[in-house]
């Protein structure tokens, strides 16, 4: 199987594949980085395949890592244009996954950290039909005005953030919650105390319980 994005894949050890979690890394990271959360999750999700793609662009500040969109220009219009390009790449990738493993949107969870969280939110609100759920860590809504105009679906979400996040300020979580509630999206949030810009064990455990509740109904 050859996918359009270079991807780390973790398949169920014994069982057939009934659902998938697509994990999107943060700025300068890669699929191997974000796959660390699967070490615990896979024990409790025995029929789930995990797919951790590398971003389609090399990150200019870390040539060993990747990005979903460029941050070298502090220009909202440019960043929005780059995120829409990334959406197209990721939608193509998701369609490959659906075809390869005979899955529907309702059997796919999108999850991501930082930039990956931002992309997951965009994908979950602009798809033709809802995904099973979204689990986002340390992200935000990139452009509320734009996404409100392009919204086609209302995938339910859990967004988790560190209260001491120095990269994406924690008020971004509150802004996202307010926006999503106004658009009648089923949204749950959790602020993690004494946590910066990373995924602690507490956040990973909360996310796992949410995913189990939704993928294994």
HUTA-V167751 format. One record per residue. N is the residue number from 0. RES is the residue in one letter. PHI is phi as a letter, one per 40 degrees, with the letter a starting at -180 (NA if undefined). OMEGA is omega in radians with two decimals (999 if undefined). Layout:
# HUTA-V167751
N;RES;PHI;OMEGA  N;RES;PHI;OMEGA
This chain:
# HUTA-V167751
0;X;NA;3.12  1;X;b;-3.14  2;X;b;-3.08  3;X;c;3.06  4;X;b;3.09  5;X;c;-2.89  6;X;b;2.95  7;X;c;-3.07  8;X;b;3.06  9;X;b;-3.10  10;X;c;3.03  11;X;d;-3.07  12;X;c;-3.05  13;X;b;-2.95  14;X;c;3.03  15;X;c;-3.09  16;X;c;3.13  17;X;b;3.13  18;X;a;-3.06  19;X;a;2.95  20;X;b;3.08  21;X;b;-3.05  22;X;b;-3.08  23;X;b;-3.07  24;X;c;3.11  25;X;c;-3.10  26;X;c;3.14  27;X;g;3.12  28;X;c;3.06  29;X;a;-3.10  30;X;c;3.13  31;X;c;3.10  32;X;d;-3.03  33;X;c;-3.13  34;X;c;-3.13  35;X;d;-3.12  36;X;c;-3.11  37;X;c;-3.12  38;X;d;3.09  39;X;c;-3.05  40;X;c;-2.99  41;X;c;3.12  42;X;c;-3.07  43;X;b;3.14  44;X;b;-2.93  45;X;c;-3.14  46;X;b;-3.07  47;X;b;2.98  48;X;c;3.12  49;X;b;-3.13  50;X;b;-3.03  51;X;b;-3.08  52;X;c;2.92  53;X;c;3.02  54;X;d;-3.05  55;X;c;3.13  56;X;b;3.01  57;X;c;-3.13  58;X;c;-3.06  59;X;c;3.14  60;X;c;3.06  61;X;a;-3.02  62;X;c;3.06  63;X;c;-3.13  64;X;b;-3.01  65;X;b;3.10  66;X;a;3.02  67;X;c;3.03  68;X;a;-3.03  69;X;c;3.13  70;X;b;-3.08  71;X;c;3.06  72;X;b;3.09  73;X;c;-3.04  74;X;b;-3.09  75;X;d;-3.14  76;X;c;3.11  77;X;c;-3.14  78;X;c;3.11  79;X;c;3.12  80;X;d;-3.14  81;X;c;3.14  82;X;c;3.12  83;X;c;3.02  84;X;c;-3.14  85;X;c;3.09  86;X;d;-3.13  87;X;c;3.10  88;X;c;-3.08  89;X;c;3.09  90;X;c;3.08  91;X;c;3.11  92;X;c;3.14  93;X;c;3.10  94;X;c;3.04  95;X;c;3.14  96;X;c;-3.13  97;X;c;3.14  98;X;c;-3.08  99;X;c;-3.03  100;X;b;3.07  101;X;f;-3.11  102;X;b;3.02  103;X;b;3.08  104;X;d;-3.09  105;X;c;3.14  106;X;b;-3.09  107;X;b;2.99  108;X;b;3.03  109;X;b;3.12  110;X;b;-3.14  111;X;a;3.13  112;X;b;3.06  113;X;f;3.07  114;X;d;3.14  115;X;c;3.05  116;X;c;-3.14  117;X;d;3.12  118;X;c;3.13  119;X;c;3.11  120;X;c;3.13  121;X;d;-3.12  122;X;c;-3.10  123;X;c;3.14  124;X;b;-3.09  125;X;b;3.13  126;X;c;3.12  127;X;c;3.07  128;X;a;-3.08  129;X;c;2.88  130;X;c;3.13  131;X;c;3.11  132;X;a;3.05  133;X;b;3.01  134;X;b;-3.07  135;X;b;3.12  136;X;b;2.93  137;X;f;-3.11  138;X;b;3.13  139;X;a;2.97  140;X;c;-2.99  141;X;c;-3.09  142;X;a;-3.04  143;X;c;-3.12  144;X;c;-3.12  145;X;c;-3.06  146;X;c;3.12  147;X;c;3.13  148;X;c;-3.07  149;X;b;-3.04  150;X;c;3.11  151;X;b;-3.05  152;X;a;-3.06  153;X;b;3.14  154;X;c;3.13  155;X;c;-2.98  156;X;b;2.87  157;X;b;3.10  158;X;b;-3.07  159;X;b;-3.06  160;X;a;3.03  161;X;c;-3.09  162;X;c;3.11  163;X;b;-3.13  164;X;c;-3.10  165;X;c;-3.11  166;X;b;3.03  167;X;b;-3.03  168;X;d;-3.07  169;X;c;3.09  170;X;c;3.08  171;X;c;3.08  172;X;c;-3.12  173;X;c;3.08  174;X;c;3.14  175;X;c;3.14  176;X;c;3.14  177;X;c;-3.14  178;X;c;-3.07  179;X;c;3.09  180;X;c;3.13  181;X;c;3.13  182;X;c;3.02  183;X;g;3.02  184;X;c;3.10  185;X;c;-3.00  186;X;b;2.99  187;X;b;-3.14  188;X;b;3.06  189;X;a;3.05  190;X;c;-3.09  191;X;c;-3.14  192;X;c;3.06  193;X;f;-3.07  194;X;b;3.08  195;X;c;-3.04  196;X;c;3.08  197;X;a;3.13  198;X;b;3.12  199;X;c;-3.13  200;X;d;-3.14  201;X;d;-3.14  202;X;c;3.13  203;X;c;-3.13  204;X;c;3.10  205;X;c;3.13  206;X;c;3.14  207;X;d;-3.13  208;X;c;3.12  209;X;c;3.14  210;X;c;3.12  211;X;d;-3.11  212;X;c;-3.05  213;X;c;-3.13  214;X;c;-3.06  215;X;b;3.11  216;X;c;999
